[in-house]
Each structure stands twice: as structure tokens, then as C-alpha cells.
């Protein structure tokens, strides 16, 4: 079920957080495959395991353009 929820954010600028594990990615979600989320950030691509994601939220585009 998590895969279906994440797939609606593909192509959108989001913040993906793993909570207490200390990993957060801010960027565009590019793909979701086999329980892995690929996020394209300013520093490069990141892979996050969907089992550990505690928060996923879409970021406003104007915030993205300011940074």
C-alpha cells in the first residue's frame, strides 16, 4: 500500500524523512520501485527504503526556487 501512496508524488518536489534514523531528502521524487524511493536532490540522487519513511510532504515550488 505504501508504494501506491508514494507513486502519487512522483515528479513532485517533496521532503522525505526517515524520522529518528536521521535521514531526510528534499528534492524531486523520480521513481518508486521494489520498496525503494529515488529522490533527485541538489547534491545528487538518493535512495530511501520506503519501510523507514515516517513523513513525506510536498514542498511549495516557490520555496524550491528561492534556495
mmCIF file of the C-alpha atoms, coordinates in Angstrom:
data_MODEL
# 
_entry.id   MODEL 
# 
loop_
_atom_site.group_PDB 
_atom_site.id 
_atom_site.type_symbol 
_atom_site.label_atom_id 
_atom_site.label_alt_id 
_atom_site.label_comp_id 
_atom_site.label_asym_id 
_atom_site.label_entity_id 
_atom_site.label_seq_id 
_atom_site.pdbx_PDB_ins_code 
_atom_site.Cartn_x 
_atom_site.Cartn_y 
_atom_site.Cartn_z 
_atom_site.occupancy 
_atom_site.B_iso_or_equiv 
_atom_site.pdbx_formal_charge 
_atom_site.auth_seq_id 
_atom_site.auth_comp_id 
_atom_site.auth_asym_id 
_atom_site.auth_atom_id 
_atom_site.pdbx_PDB_model_num 
ATOM 1  C CA . UNK A 1 1  ? 0.000  0.000  0.000   1.00 0.00 ? 1  UNK A CA 1 
ATOM 2  C CA . UNK A 1 2  ? 2.858  2.428  0.727   1.00 0.00 ? 2  UNK A CA 1 
ATOM 3  C CA . UNK A 1 3  ? 4.024  2.106  -2.878  1.00 0.00 ? 3  UNK A CA 1 
ATOM 4  C CA . UNK A 1 4  ? 0.677  3.317  -4.184  1.00 0.00 ? 4  UNK A CA 1 
ATOM 5  C CA . UNK A 1 5  ? 0.702  6.300  -1.845  1.00 0.00 ? 5  UNK A CA 1 
ATOM 6  C CA . UNK A 1 6  ? 4.249  7.326  -2.771  1.00 0.00 ? 6  UNK A CA 1 
ATOM 7  C CA . UNK A 1 7  ? 3.634  6.936  -6.509  1.00 0.00 ? 7  UNK A CA 1 
ATOM 8  C CA . UNK A 1 8  ? 1.238  9.889  -6.483  1.00 0.00 ? 8  UNK A CA 1 
ATOM 9  C CA . UNK A 1 9  ? 4.213  12.096 -5.511  1.00 0.00 ? 9  UNK A CA 1 
ATOM 10 C CA . UNK A 1 10 ? 6.435  11.032 -8.429  1.00 0.00 ? 10 UNK A CA 1 
ATOM 11 C CA . UNK A 1 11 ? 7.568  14.111 -10.336 1.00 0.00 ? 11 UNK A CA 1 
ATOM 12 C CA . UNK A 1 12 ? 6.844  16.429 -7.400  1.00 0.00 ? 12 UNK A CA 1 
ATOM 13 C CA . UNK A 1 13 ? 9.249  18.365 -5.176  1.00 0.00 ? 13 UNK A CA 1 
ATOM 14 C CA . UNK A 1 14 ? 8.989  16.798 -1.710  1.00 0.00 ? 14 UNK A CA 1 
ATOM 15 C CA . UNK A 1 15 ? 10.628 16.267 1.657   1.00 0.00 ? 15 UNK A CA 1 
ATOM 16 C CA . UNK A 1 16 ? 11.041 12.589 2.551   1.00 0.00 ? 16 UNK A CA 1 
ATOM 17 C CA . UNK A 1 17 ? 12.075 11.872 6.144   1.00 0.00 ? 17 UNK A CA 1 
ATOM 18 C CA . UNK A 1 18 ? 13.000 8.701  7.997   1.00 0.00 ? 18 UNK A CA 1 
ATOM 19 C CA . UNK A 1 19 ? 12.437 10.298 11.392  1.00 0.00 ? 19 UNK A CA 1 
ATOM 20 C CA . UNK A 1 20 ? 14.743 9.065  14.133  1.00 0.00 ? 20 UNK A CA 1 
ATOM 21 C CA . UNK A 1 21 ? 17.080 7.411  11.628  1.00 0.00 ? 21 UNK A CA 1 
ATOM 22 C CA . UNK A 1 22 ? 18.246 10.930 10.789  1.00 0.00 ? 22 UNK A CA 1 
ATOM 23 C CA . UNK A 1 23 ? 17.896 10.850 7.031   1.00 0.00 ? 23 UNK A CA 1 
ATOM 24 C CA . UNK A 1 24 ? 15.871 13.435 5.164   1.00 0.00 ? 24 UNK A CA 1 
ATOM 25 C CA . UNK A 1 25 ? 15.862 14.174 1.464   1.00 0.00 ? 25 UNK A CA 1 
ATOM 26 C CA . UNK A 1 26 ? 14.474 17.279 -0.174  1.00 0.00 ? 26 UNK A CA 1 
ATOM 27 C CA . UNK A 1 27 ? 14.062 17.046 -3.918  1.00 0.00 ? 27 UNK A CA 1 
ATOM 28 C CA . UNK A 1 28 ? 12.031 15.562 -6.730  1.00 0.00 ? 28 UNK A CA 1 
ATOM 29 C CA . UNK A 1 29 ? 10.805 12.004 -6.340  1.00 0.00 ? 29 UNK A CA 1 
ATOM 30 C CA . UNK A 1 30 ? 11.792 10.356 -9.610  1.00 0.00 ? 30 UNK A CA 1 
ATOM 31 C CA . UNK A 1 31 ? 10.926 6.673  -9.188  1.00 0.00 ? 31 UNK A CA 1 
ATOM 32 C CA . UNK A 1 32 ? 9.455  4.150  -6.781  1.00 0.00 ? 32 UNK A CA 1 
ATOM 33 C CA . UNK A 1 33 ? 10.434 0.535  -7.328  1.00 0.00 ? 33 UNK A CA 1 
ATOM 34 C CA . UNK A 1 34 ? 10.707 -2.557 -5.128  1.00 0.00 ? 34 UNK A CA 1 
ATOM 35 C CA . UNK A 1 35 ? 10.069 -0.531 -1.952  1.00 0.00 ? 35 UNK A CA 1 
ATOM 36 C CA . UNK A 1 36 ? 12.832 1.994  -2.776  1.00 0.00 ? 36 UNK A CA 1 
ATOM 37 C CA . UNK A 1 37 ? 12.188 5.694  -3.370  1.00 0.00 ? 37 UNK A CA 1 
ATOM 38 C CA . UNK A 1 38 ? 14.636 7.585  -5.589  1.00 0.00 ? 38 UNK A CA 1 
ATOM 39 C CA . UNK A 1 39 ? 14.905 11.293 -4.815  1.00 0.00 ? 39 UNK A CA 1 
ATOM 40 C CA . UNK A 1 40 ? 16.844 13.700 -7.039  1.00 0.00 ? 40 UNK A CA 1 
ATOM 41 C CA . UNK A 1 41 ? 18.400 16.367 -4.786  1.00 0.00 ? 41 UNK A CA 1 
ATOM 42 C CA . UNK A 1 42 ? 20.793 19.266 -5.380  1.00 0.00 ? 42 UNK A CA 1 
ATOM 43 C CA . UNK A 1 43 ? 23.673 17.020 -4.282  1.00 0.00 ? 43 UNK A CA 1 
ATOM 44 C CA . UNK A 1 44 ? 22.659 14.040 -6.422  1.00 0.00 ? 44 UNK A CA 1 
ATOM 45 C CA . UNK A 1 45 ? 20.307 11.094 -6.272  1.00 0.00 ? 45 UNK A CA 1 
ATOM 46 C CA . UNK A 1 46 ? 19.346 9.350  -3.031  1.00 0.00 ? 46 UNK A CA 1 
ATOM 47 C CA . UNK A 1 47 ? 17.643 6.020  -2.444  1.00 0.00 ? 47 UNK A CA 1 
ATOM 48 C CA . UNK A 1 48 ? 15.419 5.629  0.612   1.00 0.00 ? 48 UNK A CA 1 
ATOM 49 C CA . UNK A 1 49 ? 13.750 2.432  1.766   1.00 0.00 ? 49 UNK A CA 1 
ATOM 50 C CA . UNK A 1 50 ? 10.007 3.065  1.965   1.00 0.00 ? 50 UNK A CA 1 
ATOM 51 C CA . UNK A 1 51 ? 9.699  0.876  5.079   1.00 0.00 ? 51 UNK A CA 1 
ATOM 52 C CA . UNK A 1 52 ? 11.566 3.519  7.086   1.00 0.00 ? 52 UNK A CA 1 
ATOM 53 C CA . UNK A 1 53 ? 9.832  6.647  5.763   1.00 0.00 ? 53 UNK A CA 1 
ATOM 54 C CA . UNK A 1 54 ? 7.919  8.409  8.526   1.00 0.00 ? 54 UNK A CA 1 
ATOM 55 C CA . UNK A 1 55 ? 6.975  11.608 6.702   1.00 0.00 ? 55 UNK A CA 1 
ATOM 56 C CA . UNK A 1 56 ? 6.506  12.554 3.069   1.00 0.00 ? 56 UNK A CA 1 
ATOM 57 C CA . UNK A 1 57 ? 5.255  16.015 2.217   1.00 0.00 ? 57 UNK A CA 1 
ATOM 58 C CA . UNK A 1 58 ? 5.089  18.065 -0.945  1.00 0.00 ? 58 UNK A CA 1 
ATOM 59 C CA . UNK A 1 59 ? 7.071  21.291 -0.757  1.00 0.00 ? 59 UNK A CA 1 
ATOM 60 C CA . UNK A 1 60 ? 5.817  24.528 -2.325  1.00 0.00 ? 60 UNK A CA 1 
ATOM 61 C CA . UNK A 1 61 ? 7.542  25.365 -5.596  1.00 0.00 ? 61 UNK A CA 1 
ATOM 62 C CA . UNK A 1 62 ? 8.299  28.947 -4.510  1.00 0.00 ? 62 UNK A CA 1 
ATOM 63 C CA . UNK A 1 63 ? 10.402 27.609 -1.585  1.00 0.00 ? 63 UNK A CA 1 
ATOM 64 C CA . UNK A 1 64 ? 12.328 25.420 -4.022  1.00 0.00 ? 64 UNK A CA 1 
ATOM 65 C CA . UNK A 1 65 ? 13.105 28.326 -6.367  1.00 0.00 ? 65 UNK A CA 1 
ATOM 66 C CA . UNK A 1 66 ? 14.325 30.619 -3.572  1.00 0.00 ? 66 UNK A CA 1 
ATOM 67 C CA . UNK A 1 67 ? 17.095 28.254 -2.435  1.00 0.00 ? 67 UNK A CA 1 
# 
